[in-house]
Amino acid sequence: MDYPLRQKTFQQTLDGENLQGFAVTHPANLRYLCGYTGSNGLLLFLRGRRVFFTDGRYTEQARDEVRGARVVIAKGPLLEAASKLIGEVKAAAIGFEGDHTTVTTAAEMRKLAAKRISWKPTSSLIMGQRMIKDSDELKIICDAVNRGAAVYEHALQSIRSGVRESEVAGELEFAARRAGADGMAFDTIVAAGKRSALPHGRASSQPIPRRGFVVVDSGVVLRGYCSDMTRTVHVGRASREERRWYGAVLEAQLAGIAAVKPGTTAGAVDHAARQVLRRAKLDQFFTHSTGHGVGLEIHEPPRLGKTQEERLQLGMVITIEPGIYVPGKGGIRIEDMVVVTKTGCQVLTPVSKELIEF
């Protein structure tokens, strides 16, 4: 990862915002900008300088991981140590992550700062840069997607009537660890039968029924980057109505993928998928957005929702995941990760979307 280049690019953003400094504390942003993976850190941009603060527990880790910044091991609170350095400048507007900072911390910032220093809350300055994945990130993400797909195929072998949802999730998660994943990107969703109508039906002790849909939504973390995929299978023979539902969701998902290209709004992609379900008279059962960005965090901008005006850009990695959830009957979701390319997008998820019946 070219951390100095990322810092240089972010410095240009700060210059454009007329900020003389910036305090980064959100873990994903710290990892993105300087490579640090610990739980306590503060990266300070200050008039062209970059200084990283942490405590004694992370002395060796910080010196091993942090790139492009001088490492300072603080003897007290990191914010207090950073404020002392900030206090050495005559006057400055210092930005901070308003969307990741508590009211208490923001008040402490202002309390510690000299009168000539003003703290400015900002929103999504770093995320605006993180949304566009570089070649190094794309390689890791593709690897994470492939490993996530492989462990899903392994978990399919355990799906059968009478097996608890949690057992299927356990098989998948164990396989992910054996495949070299850092961990799971989120709590694995395995929702069977009527529970498949729960969009976030995390794996429970409920046994898989004799027939019905089974939604499996899982993702792994590899070198900090997440994968995310969903497939829906059916235990027993699917009815004609259930086959129609599945076909409509698949058509909606393919329509969403086809709509992805640079310059298109996130809302337009959502509309393309939702319109298919509307024609099938199933849109009332589609209760969430069509997708979201994925990277160092499982949910990142852009969000592909009805009213979202964010325009897709080359290098964005997003999910396309329409679904329907019919109370008392069951649900279906199909999700792929795609990367925005010059002419459209490339589907990263290498798993068939044909309906599997057990």
C-alpha positions as CSV (number, residue, x, y, z in Angstrom):
1,M,0.0,0.0,0.0
2,D,1.3,3.4,-0.9
3,Y,0.5,5.2,2.4
4,P,2.6,8.3,1.7
5,L,0.7,8.8,-1.6
6,R,-2.6,8.5,0.3
7,Q,-1.5,11.0,2.8
8,K,-0.4,13.4,0.1
9,T,-3.8,13.1,-1.6
10,F,-5.6,13.7,1.7
11,Q,-3.3,16.7,2.3
12,Q,-4.6,18.2,-0.9
13,T,-8.1,17.7,0.3
14,L,-7.3,19.6,3.5
15,D,-5.7,22.4,1.5
16,G,-8.9,22.7,-0.5
17,E,-11.0,22.9,2.8
18,N,-8.7,25.6,4.2
19,L,-7.7,23.4,7.1
20,Q,-4.2,23.7,8.5
21,G,-4.5,20.3,10.3
22,F,-6.6,17.3,10.9
23,A,-6.9,14.6,13.6
24,V,-7.7,11.1,12.4
25,T,-8.9,8.6,15.1
26,H,-11.4,6.2,13.3
27,P,-9.6,2.8,13.1
28,A,-10.5,2.1,9.4
29,N,-9.3,5.6,8.4
30,L,-6.0,5.1,10.4
31,R,-5.4,1.8,8.6
32,Y,-6.2,3.4,5.3
33,L,-3.9,6.4,5.7
34,C,-0.9,4.9,7.6
35,G,-1.3,1.2,8.0
36,Y,-1.9,1.1,11.7
37,T,-4.2,-1.8,12.9
38,G,-4.2,-1.2,16.7
39,S,-7.1,0.0,18.8
40,N,-5.7,3.2,20.1
41,G,-4.2,5.8,17.7
42,L,-4.3,9.3,16.5
43,L,-2.8,10.5,13.2
44,L,-2.3,14.3,13.2
45,F,-1.8,16.3,10.0
46,L,-0.4,19.7,10.9
47,R,1.0,22.2,8.4
48,G,2.6,19.6,6.2
49,R,3.7,17.4,9.1
50,R,2.3,14.0,9.9
51,V,2.6,12.6,13.5
52,F,1.1,9.4,14.8
53,F,0.3,9.1,18.5
54,T,-0.3,5.9,20.4
55,D,0.3,4.5,23.9
56,G,3.0,2.2,25.2
57,R,1.0,-1.0,24.5
58,Y,1.5,-0.4,20.8
59,T,5.1,0.8,20.7
60,E,6.5,-2.1,18.6
61,Q,3.3,-2.5,16.5
62,A,3.2,1.2,15.6
63,R,6.9,1.3,14.7
64,D,6.4,-1.8,12.6
65,E,3.1,-0.8,10.8
66,V,3.0,3.0,10.6
67,R,4.2,4.5,7.3
68,G,4.6,8.1,6.3
69,A,4.4,9.6,9.8
70,R,6.6,10.1,12.9
71,V,5.6,7.8,15.7
72,V,5.2,9.4,19.2
73,I,4.4,7.2,22.2
74,A,2.3,9.3,24.5
75,K,2.5,9.0,28.3
76,G,-1.1,10.3,28.7
77,P,-4.2,10.7,26.6
78,L,-3.5,10.9,22.9
79,L,-5.7,13.9,22.4
80,E,-3.8,15.8,25.1
81,A,-0.4,14.9,23.5
82,A,-1.7,16.0,20.1
83,S,-3.1,19.3,21.5
84,K,0.3,20.2,22.9
85,L,1.8,19.9,19.5
86,I,-1.0,21.9,17.9
87,G,-0.5,24.6,20.5
88,E,2.9,25.3,19.1
89,V,1.4,26.9,16.0
90,K,0.3,30.5,16.1
91,A,-3.2,29.9,14.7
92,A,-4.9,27.1,12.8
93,A,-8.2,25.5,11.9
94,I,-8.0,21.8,12.7
95,G,-10.5,19.4,11.3
96,F,-11.7,16.2,12.9
97,E,-14.0,13.3,12.0
98,G,-17.3,14.7,13.0
99,D,-19.1,11.5,11.9
100,H,-16.9,9.4,14.2
101,T,-16.4,11.7,17.2
102,T,-18.5,11.7,20.3
103,V,-19.9,14.9,21.8
104,T,-17.8,14.4,24.9
105,T,-14.6,14.0,22.8
106,A,-15.4,17.0,20.7
107,A,-15.9,19.1,23.9
108,E,-12.5,17.8,25.2
109,M,-10.8,18.9,22.0
110,R,-12.1,22.4,22.4
111,K,-11.2,22.5,26.1
112,L,-7.6,21.5,25.4
113,A,-7.1,23.8,22.4
114,A,-5.7,27.3,22.8
115,K,-8.0,30.2,21.9
116,R,-6.2,30.7,18.6
117,I,-7.0,27.1,17.6
118,S,-10.4,26.3,16.1
119,W,-11.6,22.7,15.8
120,K,-13.8,22.1,12.7
121,P,-16.1,19.0,12.5
122,T,-16.1,17.4,9.0
123,S,-17.9,14.6,7.3
124,S,-16.6,11.9,5.0
125,L,-13.4,13.7,3.9
126,I,-11.4,10.5,4.2
127,M,-14.3,8.3,3.0
128,G,-14.5,10.3,-0.2
129,Q,-11.0,9.1,-0.9
130,R,-11.6,5.6,0.4
131,M,-14.5,5.0,-2.0
132,I,-12.2,4.7,-4.9
133,K,-10.1,1.5,-4.6
134,D,-6.6,1.4,-5.9
135,S,-5.0,-1.6,-7.6
136,D,-3.5,-2.9,-4.3
137,E,-6.9,-2.8,-2.6
138,L,-8.7,-4.4,-5.6
139,K,-6.3,-7.4,-5.5
140,I,-7.0,-8.0,-1.8
141,I,-10.7,-7.5,-2.2
142,C,-10.8,-10.0,-5.1
143,D,-8.9,-12.5,-3.0
144,A,-11.3,-12.0,-0.1
145,V,-14.3,-12.5,-2.5
146,N,-12.8,-15.7,-3.8
147,R,-12.2,-17.1,-0.4
148,G,-15.6,-16.1,0.8
149,A,-17.1,-17.9,-2.3
150,A,-15.1,-21.1,-1.6
151,V,-16.2,-21.3,2.0
152,Y,-19.8,-20.8,1.0
153,E,-19.5,-23.7,-1.4
154,H,-18.2,-25.7,1.5
155,A,-21.1,-24.7,3.8
156,L,-23.6,-25.8,1.1
157,Q,-22.7,-29.4,1.9
158,S,-24.2,-29.0,5.4
159,I,-27.6,-27.5,4.4
160,R,-30.3,-30.1,4.9
161,S,-33.5,-30.6,6.8
162,G,-33.0,-30.9,10.6
163,V,-29.6,-29.2,10.7
164,R,-29.5,-26.1,12.9
165,E,-28.9,-22.8,11.2
166,S,-26.0,-22.2,13.6
167,E,-24.4,-25.4,12.5
168,V,-24.3,-24.2,8.9
169,A,-22.9,-20.9,10.0
170,G,-20.3,-22.7,12.1
171,E,-19.2,-24.8,9.2
172,L,-18.8,-21.7,7.0
173,E,-16.9,-19.8,9.6
174,F,-14.5,-22.6,10.5
175,A,-13.8,-23.1,6.8
176,A,-13.1,-19.3,6.5
177,R,-10.5,-19.5,9.2
178,R,-8.9,-22.6,7.7
179,A,-8.8,-20.7,4.3
180,G,-6.7,-17.9,6.0
181,A,-9.3,-15.3,6.6
182,D,-8.7,-12.8,9.4
183,G,-12.2,-13.3,10.6
184,M,-15.8,-12.8,9.5
185,A,-16.9,-9.4,8.1
186,F,-20.2,-9.6,10.1
187,D,-22.3,-12.1,11.9
188,T,-23.2,-14.8,9.4
189,I,-26.8,-14.9,8.3
190,V,-28.4,-18.3,7.8
191,A,-32.2,-17.9,7.8
192,A,-34.4,-20.9,6.8
193,G,-38.0,-21.4,6.1
194,K,-40.2,-18.6,7.5
195,R,-37.1,-17.0,9.1
196,S,-35.8,-16.3,5.6
197,A,-38.3,-13.5,5.5
198,L,-36.0,-11.7,8.0
199,P,-33.5,-9.5,6.0
200,H,-30.9,-9.8,8.8
201,G,-31.9,-13.2,10.2
202,R,-28.6,-14.1,11.9
203,A,-28.0,-17.9,12.3
204,S,-30.1,-19.3,15.2
205,S,-30.6,-22.6,16.9
206,Q,-33.6,-23.1,14.7
207,P,-33.4,-26.4,12.6
208,I,-33.8,-26.1,8.9
209,P,-37.4,-27.2,8.0
210,R,-38.3,-29.9,5.5
211,R,-38.9,-27.4,2.8
212,G,-38.5,-23.7,2.2
213,F,-35.9,-21.1,1.2
214,V,-32.6,-20.8,3.1
215,V,-30.8,-17.4,2.8
216,V,-27.0,-17.5,3.4
217,D,-25.3,-14.1,3.7
218,S,-21.6,-14.1,4.7
219,G,-18.4,-12.3,4.3
220,V,-14.7,-12.7,5.3
221,V,-12.0,-10.2,6.2
222,L,-8.7,-10.6,4.5
223,R,-5.8,-8.2,5.3
224,G,-8.4,-5.8,6.6
225,Y,-10.7,-5.9,3.6
226,C,-14.2,-7.3,3.5
227,S,-16.2,-9.5,1.2
228,D,-19.9,-9.9,1.1
229,M,-22.2,-12.3,-0.8
230,T,-25.7,-13.8,-0.5
231,R,-27.2,-16.8,-2.1
232,T,-30.6,-18.4,-1.5
233,V,-31.3,-22.1,-1.9
234,H,-34.4,-24.2,-1.4
235,V,-34.8,-27.3,0.7
236,G,-37.3,-29.6,-1.0
237,R,-39.0,-28.9,-4.3
238,A,-39.9,-25.2,-4.9
239,S,-43.4,-24.4,-5.8
240,R,-44.3,-22.6,-9.0
241,E,-44.9,-19.4,-7.0
242,E,-41.6,-19.7,-5.2
243,R,-39.8,-20.2,-8.6
244,R,-41.5,-17.1,-9.9
245,W,-40.3,-15.1,-6.9
246,Y,-36.8,-16.4,-7.3
247,G,-36.8,-15.6,-11.0
248,A,-38.0,-12.0,-10.3
249,V,-35.3,-11.4,-7.7
250,L,-32.6,-12.8,-10.1
251,E,-33.9,-10.6,-12.9
252,A,-33.9,-7.6,-10.6
253,Q,-30.3,-8.3,-9.5
254,L,-29.1,-8.6,-13.1
255,A,-30.9,-5.4,-14.0
256,G,-29.1,-3.6,-11.1
257,I,-25.7,-4.9,-12.3
258,A,-26.5,-3.8,-15.9
259,A,-27.2,-0.3,-14.7
260,V,-23.8,0.1,-13.0
261,K,-21.4,2.4,-14.9
262,P,-19.4,5.6,-14.2
263,G,-21.6,8.6,-13.9
264,T,-24.7,6.8,-13.0
265,T,-26.3,7.8,-9.7
266,A,-26.6,5.3,-6.9
267,G,-30.4,5.9,-7.0
268,A,-30.6,5.0,-10.7
269,V,-29.1,1.5,-9.9
270,D,-31.6,1.0,-7.1
271,H,-34.4,2.1,-9.5
272,A,-33.4,-0.4,-12.2
273,A,-33.6,-3.3,-9.7
274,R,-36.7,-2.1,-8.0
275,Q,-38.6,-1.6,-11.2
276,V,-38.3,-5.3,-12.1
277,L,-39.8,-6.2,-8.8
278,R,-42.5,-3.6,-9.3
279,R,-43.5,-5.2,-12.6
280,A,-43.7,-8.6,-10.8
281,K,-45.9,-7.0,-8.1
282,L,-43.3,-7.9,-5.5
283,D,-41.8,-4.4,-4.8
284,Q,-43.7,-4.1,-1.5
285,F,-41.6,-6.9,-0.2
286,F,-38.3,-5.2,-1.1
287,T,-37.6,-3.4,2.2
288,H,-34.0,-2.2,1.9
289,S,-31.6,-0.5,-0.5
290,T,-30.1,-2.3,-3.5
291,G,-26.5,-2.2,-2.3
292,H,-23.6,-0.5,-0.6
293,G,-19.9,0.1,-0.8
294,V,-17.5,-2.4,0.6
295,G,-13.8,-2.1,1.6
296,L,-12.1,-1.8,5.0
297,E,-15.6,-1.7,6.4
298,I,-18.5,-3.9,5.4
299,H,-20.8,-1.0,4.9
300,E,-19.3,2.0,3.2
301,P,-20.5,4.8,0.9
302,P,-22.0,4.9,-1.6
303,R,-25.4,3.5,-0.5
304,L,-27.5,2.4,-3.4
305,G,-30.9,3.7,-2.2
306,K,-33.9,5.3,-3.8
307,T,-32.9,8.9,-3.2
308,Q,-29.1,8.6,-3.4
309,E,-27.5,11.1,-5.8
310,E,-23.9,10.0,-5.4
311,R,-22.5,9.3,-8.8
312,L,-20.6,6.0,-9.4
313,Q,-16.9,6.4,-10.2
314,L,-14.3,4.1,-11.7
315,G,-12.8,1.9,-8.9
316,M,-15.8,1.9,-6.6
317,V,-16.6,-1.5,-5.1
318,I,-20.3,-2.1,-4.4
319,T,-22.8,-4.8,-3.7
320,I,-26.0,-5.4,-5.8
321,E,-28.4,-7.3,-3.5
322,P,-32.1,-6.9,-4.1
323,G,-34.4,-9.2,-2.2
324,I,-38.0,-9.9,-1.2
325,Y,-39.3,-10.9,2.2
326,V,-42.8,-12.3,2.4
327,P,-44.0,-12.5,6.0
328,G,-45.0,-16.0,7.1
329,K,-43.7,-17.6,3.9
330,G,-40.0,-16.8,3.3
331,G,-37.5,-14.6,1.6
332,I,-34.9,-14.5,-1.2
333,R,-31.8,-12.3,-1.6
334,I,-29.1,-12.6,-4.2
335,E,-25.9,-10.5,-3.7
336,D,-22.7,-10.0,-5.7
337,M,-19.9,-7.6,-5.3
338,V,-18.9,-5.6,-8.4
339,V,-16.2,-3.1,-9.3
340,V,-17.1,-0.1,-11.4
341,T,-15.1,-0.2,-14.7
342,K,-14.7,2.3,-17.6
343,T,-17.6,0.8,-19.5
344,G,-19.8,-0.7,-16.8
345,C,-18.8,-3.1,-14.0
346,Q,-17.1,-6.4,-13.4
347,V,-18.8,-9.0,-11.2
348,L,-16.3,-10.3,-8.7
349,T,-18.4,-13.0,-7.0
350,P,-17.7,-16.3,-8.8
351,V,-20.7,-18.3,-7.6
352,S,-23.7,-19.5,-9.7
353,K,-27.0,-17.9,-9.1
354,E,-29.2,-20.7,-10.5
355,L,-31.7,-21.9,-7.9
356,I,-30.3,-24.9,-6.0
357,E,-32.8,-27.4,-4.6
358,F,-31.8,-30.0,-2.0
